[in-house]
Amino acid sequence: MYRALHERYPYAHCELDFTNPLELLVATILSAQTTDQRVNMVTPHVFARYPDAAAYAGADRTELETMIQSTGFFRNKSDALIKLGGALVERFDGEVPGRLADLVTLPGVGRKTANVVLGNAFGVPGITVDTHVGRLVRRFGWTDETDPVKVEHLVGGTFPRRDWTMLSHVLIFHGRRTCHAKKPACGACPVAAWCPSYGTGPTDRDQAVTLLAYELKPGALLPVPPPGPLPAPLRKPRRQPVAASAVKDD
């Protein structure tokens, strides 16, 4: 299933715009409960106004709230960013640490955010269990766990570490573009043959194609960022779909 998704989305990547670890960390915090597109509309002004951790630590709260208001929950996010800047200055000389154990001690940073930063800014493999990844691994029958940390460890134990970051990207791309929460495009899905949830959405291909989002819509142009590494061989390749209960028992 991963190989088929990789073939569908060889260009899968982090869709938040950034140029350094601090920018990605800030963008990921802002992305909570909103879209990456919305965040990318806001961050150019935020990054220009607050170029380093010290700038966030000394930010005027009202000004920062105004700048990020459109991302939602702007008061909580402003509080997190100001405290984040202070913590980075006080404990890490203003630099974003490159270790999971350090990142999760920062205000507003959980394992999901930390893995996004590690995988995309530091090249350290990580599995990002956001709403898309959680939904897909359950639909695929890989697990019936709902706790993100348990999902992270279970999926991490199934796939080689080198694949973790790209696996997260292709799952997120598939969740945003094809396997939607309410009405997945089952009839246009590259992993339909192995998916135990096939039929949750329309199975007629012509009808399913109309549900495809972004660049998968008919006639849309594909983006061309560099593709990620090809999937490594799985430790225990399976020829047939496995029910959710069987995966859990393993």
Secondary structure, DSSP 8 states (H G I E B T S, - for coil): -HHHHHHH-TT----S--SSHHHHHHHHHHTTTS-HHHHHHHHHHHHHH--SHHHHHT--HHHHHHHHGGGS-HHHHHHHHHHHHHHHHHHHTT---SSHHHHTTSTT--HHHHHHHHHHHS--------HHHHHHHHHTTS-----HHHHHHHHHHHS-GGGHHHHHHHHHHHHHHTS-SSS--GGG-TTGGG-TTTTSS---HHHHHTT--GGGSTT---------------SS--SS---HHHHHH-
